[in-house]
Amino acid sequence: MTVKRTRAPAKPRRAKAGVEPSSAGAGSPSHYVLRLYVAGMRPSSARAIANIQEICAEYLEGRFELQVIDLYQQPLLAKGDQIVALPTLIKRLPPPLRRLIGDLSDRERVLVGLDIQPRP
């Protein structure tokens, strides 16, 4: 029963050219709480893990908590979040709750799903 938790170290936020969280107002940027459900180390699971870690490191540096859950090891957790397909990424915070299904290789879709959109 293994749950891998990855949390970005707290670092000063650097401005990212051309990208900003759409939900960020005048205050501090939002903290993201993400949960990625995978099925072992199948190729799609490995790609999803690598893709979300890369996106978080690039766009959410110091502002995210990522929990990776292998449903082969913890199958009962799927019921609580109503998981019907794998891999599935759930964005718990900031609201609204969002679900992204697949290996997360479509970066634009993932950024929109996480409410991180290009600046106008």
C-alpha positions in Angstrom: 0.0 0.0 0.0 2.1 2.9 -1.3 1.0 6.4 -1.9 3.6 8.6 -3.5 3.4 12.2 -2.5 5.3 14.9 -4.3 5.2 18.4 -3.0 7.1 21.2 -4.6 9.5 23.0 -2.4 8.5 26.5 -1.4 10.4 28.9 -3.6 9.8 32.5 -4.6 7.4 32.7 -7.5 9.0 33.7 -10.8 6.9 35.2 -13.5 6.3 32.8 -16.4 6.2 34.6 -19.7 2.8 34.4 -21.3 1.1 32.2 -18.7 -0.9 33.0 -15.6 -3.6 31.3 -13.5 -7.0 32.5 -14.6 -8.3 32.3 -11.0 -5.5 34.5 -9.6 -6.7 37.9 -8.5 -4.8 40.8 -7.0 -3.8 38.5 -4.0 -1.4 35.6 -3.9 -1.6 32.9 -6.5 -3.7 29.9 -5.8 -2.4 26.7 -4.3 -3.2 23.6 -6.4 -4.2 20.2 -4.8 -4.0 17.5 -7.4 -4.6 13.8 -7.3 -3.5 11.5 -10.1 -5.0 7.9 -10.3 -2.9 5.4 -12.3 -2.9 1.7 -12.9 0.6 0.4 -12.1 3.4 1.5 -14.3 1.7 0.9 -17.6 3.0 3.2 -20.4 -0.1 5.5 -20.2 0.4 5.8 -16.4 4.1 6.5 -16.7 3.4 9.2 -19.4 0.6 10.8 -17.2 3.0 11.0 -14.2 5.8 12.5 -16.2 3.5 14.9 -18.0 1.8 16.3 -14.9 5.1 16.6 -13.0 6.6 18.6 -15.9 3.5 20.8 -16.1 3.5 21.4 -12.3 7.2 22.2 -12.3 6.9 24.6 -15.1 3.6 26.4 -14.4 2.9 25.8 -10.7 6.3 26.0 -9.1 6.0 26.1 -5.3 2.2 26.2 -5.5 1.1 22.6 -5.8 0.6 19.3 -4.0 0.5 16.2 -6.2 -0.6 12.9 -4.9 -0.1 9.8 -7.2 -2.3 6.9 -6.3 -1.8 3.4 -7.9 -5.2 1.7 -7.9 -3.5 -1.7 -8.2 -2.2 -1.1 -4.7 -5.2 0.9 -3.3 -8.3 -0.1 -5.2 -10.8 1.2 -2.6 -9.7 4.8 -3.2 -11.3 4.7 -6.6 -14.8 4.6 -5.1 -14.4 7.8 -3.1 -13.5 9.9 -6.2 -15.7 7.9 -8.5 -12.9 6.9 -10.8 -14.1 5.0 -14.0 -11.1 5.4 -16.3 -7.3 5.5 -15.8 -5.2 7.6 -15.7 -7.4 10.3 -14.2 -6.2 13.6 -12.8 -8.5 15.4 -10.2 -8.0 19.1 -9.4 -9.4 19.5 -5.9 -8.2 23.1 -5.3 -8.7 25.8 -6.4 -12.4 25.4 -7.2 -14.0 24.2 -9.3 -13.2 20.5 -9.1 -12.1 19.2 -12.4 -11.3 15.7 -13.9 -8.9 15.1 -16.7 -8.7 11.6 -18.2 -5.9 10.3 -20.3 -2.1 10.5 -20.3 -2.1 14.3 -20.1 0.0 14.7 -23.2 -2.3 17.4 -24.7 -0.7 20.3 -22.7 -3.1 23.0 -23.9 -6.1 20.9 -22.7 -4.4 20.2 -19.3 -3.6 23.9 -18.8 -7.2 24.9 -19.5 -8.4 22.1 -17.3 -6.2 23.4 -14.4 -7.4 27.0 -15.1 -4.0 28.0 -16.3 -4.5 29.9 -19.6 -2.3 32.0 -21.8 -2.5 35.7 -21.2 -4.6 37.6 -23.7 
